[in-house]
């Protein structure tokens, strides 16, 4: 069973890499499961599929080839890609198709094809929300693939650095051109809190206020500290999860998410 029609999809994106986007996506997905949601997570960063390692999954045997066209048929006439389950969270990743040390070089068209296959042709079972960890940068074709699979909104991840806001501002412009809702933004790795004395040290020279995505109308939902283990506290994410839950359960919906 692939993705049901009009499934709520939360795309976690950024304008550049290295901002902790995958950590935020994993944390959102895990907290949704803890809140009782049947959630799936797609690791769509084809060049750097790090989600499996973050969840304690690994493949050590190198793949000889990856045949995208063969997924839909499989050996038994169904989907050729099974979602793996970790603590109740169902996960699909390009990292399951090759060893952790292997690289996969795809052009943009093939990358979008793989994204579509990961979403639509994975055997998800009965999920009710899908989190998609996008590669850095946001393209029109990516948004077309996502909107073709469900009802899409985006969470943007930045650091306080000006270049992070600049690049993510470009991504925001692309999202607005295709009318994809942005639920808000997460400012990640913003500061370090000393475990001994509690003193807070800012880790970046802040971007000028008028050059931030906040000035462009994105709501800052959370400001997260840097932690050496990359852990994200559920309390820190509470406003993000509230925004996601409101999107997943539209106004007037009952406890099961269906309209009354």
FIKE-217777 format. One record per residue (C-alpha): x, y, z. Coordinates in pm, whole numbers, plus 50000, padded with zeros to 5 digits. Layout:
N
XYZ...
! end
This chain:
260
500005000050000501435033649900500525068150023496765074550056495395103749856495695138350013497795126350304499115155750512502795160050422505215181150627508305189350422511295199950634513555221650422516435246250425518355267550182521715252150268523125221150431524685217950774521865234650967520545203251139517535199050911517565160950931517795161851310514735184551320512805162151077513585130851282512645148351607509295160251465508475125551334509375108351660507355132751869504315128051645504535090651708504815096752083501685118352057499795089051906500075097351536500725070051277503655087451109506025080050823509375096550750510965099750404514685106750387514755124850052518355137250073519665113949802523265126349822523455124150200520825100250342521715103650710518365094950865519045057150883522185062851090520355087451316517785060251387520385033251446519875016351109522705006750878523474986850567527024974450522526664953950201527274975949892524574976049625525694966449276522964987449116519805006949193516945002848944514315029449003511905016048741511634982448914510264994049249506574994249161506474958149039508554940149300508734902149306505134896949420503344923049214503254948949492505524976749605509204968449585510204989549885509224981750242509165008750509511325000150808509825006151151511725021351445509835026651772506555029351584507905053051316507895040350957510895051250752511905050750384515315062550266517645060149971520125048950236518305015450250519175008949887522945010949928525695007550186526325036550421529695043350260528325044049905527485075649717524625079749471525045106049200521755114849032520695143948815517775165248929515255146048717516295112148856516455126749206512845138449174511875104349034513435087349339511625111549572508335102849406509035065549433510055068049798506765085549876504285067349654505685032249615506835024849966504585000350150503575024650426500565006950566498035028450750499895061050814498115094150869500965119350826504235119250634507365139150724509745144950432513355154950501514205174050182517725178950045519145214250087517495238949853513905237049733512915232549369509645236649184509755200349072510185187949430507075207049528505225192349232506155157249341505005164349698501745181449606500915152749374501055129349674499165149049934498415181550116501775198450170503155224150415506745232450502508885238550810512075258150734515315252950930518035279450962520895289151189521165325651300523925331651040523145356350762524085332150482521655306450619518825331750614519875343950269519795309350112516625299050292515025331750183515525320149825513845287249913510995306750073510535326549752510255294049554507695280249799505575311449773505655310349394504065275849402501775285849693503085260149939502165270250296505065276050537504035267150891507045284751042510765282251099513195266351342516385284651436518765256151513522185255051685521595290951795523525290052124525375267652368524365265052732527205255752967526245223753154528195235553460527105271453514524185275053274525715305053093524395308952740526845316552457525605326952113527295306551840526765329251538526955365851457523235372451408521895382251069520585417951041516895417451130515795429450787517705401050615516105372450803513245349750700511435363151007511345397450845509855380550537506905368850742507985334250860507045327851222509975316751438508485286851616511565275251808515115285751891517165254751965520525251852141523545233352010523975200052183527035177952115524825147152069522515166351831519555157452056516485179552032514355182752344510635177152303509925208152513511955229552272509895216251981506475221452141505435251751927506585233451612504555202751702501515224351776501755239751427502165205651266499235190851459496995219851353497895213250990497385175751020494035180751192492185208651007489785231851196486555214151280488105179451267487345153551532489865134551740490555110951450491345140251221488205136651007485915166150946482795169451154
! end
